[in-house]
Amino acid sequence: MNVRVAQSVFLASILLLPVSAHAQQSTRQDFEEFAALMEGRWIGEIVLSTDVKGIGKSGDKSTGYAEGRICNDGHLLLIDVFHSGAHGNWNIVYNSAEKRIVTMWVMSNGNVDQSTISKRGSTWVESGVGSDAESQKTEFKNELSVADAGNTHHWNLTQTVNGTASKRTETWRRVDDSVEPAQGAEALREFGDLLVGRWVGDVTFIADWPGQVVRLDGKVIAYDEYRWINDGKAIQKTAYVGTDSSCSIIVWNAYAQRIEEFGSWSAGGTALSSIRKTSDRVWSLHLHSATLVGGEPVGGGLVLTFSEDGQKREVTGQITLDAKPLKELRDVYHKVSAVK
């Protein structure tokens, strides 16, 4: 099934989701207002109120990263969320027949939710049902209030799992509301102009990686070199981290309409990632297919933030190893020279 057909089928499935007869009706204008509120790149502070399989234990704290995009000529709000080593997709549309804002939430740990959203005064209310990673029925009611001209979101979340209720709060702050990426060769050129050169990084290991002498929480110096190849159609990356080295190629995939990176490590692992611009000097990387030498899957995503002068690169994010979340990644690189 091609991407366009698959997306059409998926949107149709959302529109056909059952909605409660008691759910408050909304207008198309309500949907557009909510979409504008959610658009952009966000950072949130999350504290779990219960144990969540594949995510963490009650009381665990993590930083979440989210990006909201309005797609399909304004008919779809798509939100990607990364936290605690997991990746979630929140798809939100307006069902004009039912006059409801309806959503579907799918997370990499197996959580699936369906809900409706409505505005009540100055508060947005989401109500829905779903199932968690352990196939337990869930019910929830979440309330969103906004501040700081819409740039700060306060969520009060109530969830019931098999009759047991829990509550928690989250605060998310917009860090940039411009998420329109450059396309084609322009995207690769913009990304490459930031990267090409030699870099030295301060790296802290978030796992016991194969082939490394330094173990979890150990610190090493990393060396990266990026250079243009194939008449500017690709970027070659060579990296040395601890006792491991890697080589990868970064290109624009015209069929998939995205920047992709494919690489391998001397210790035996491989990775295929997609890369896109999320705001000025900020790029996100999502691992689509990555494994270590023993076949253990690696997942999650990274955020690359470049300084105004282009001489500093911060790498943050949430990574999973064999479906288990690792510590939050926070490495810093500095450019030491250009590469012709």
Beta strands, then each sheet from edge to edge (+ up, - down):
strand 1: 40-47
strand 2: 61-71
strand 3: 76-83
strand 4: 86-95
strand 5: 100-107
strand 6: 112-120
strand 7: 123-131
strand 8: 137-147
strand 9: 152-161
strand 10: 164-176
strand 11: 197-204
strand 12: 219-229
strand 13: 234-241
strand 14: 244-253
strand 15: 258-265
strand 16: 270-279
strand 17: 282-291
strand 18: 298-306
strand 19: 312-321
strand 20: 324-325
strand 21: 329-337
sheet 1: 1+ 2- 3+ 4- 5+ 6- 7+ 8- 9+ 10- 1+
sheet 2: 20+ 19- 18+ 17- 16+ 15- 14+ 13- 12+ 11- 21+
end
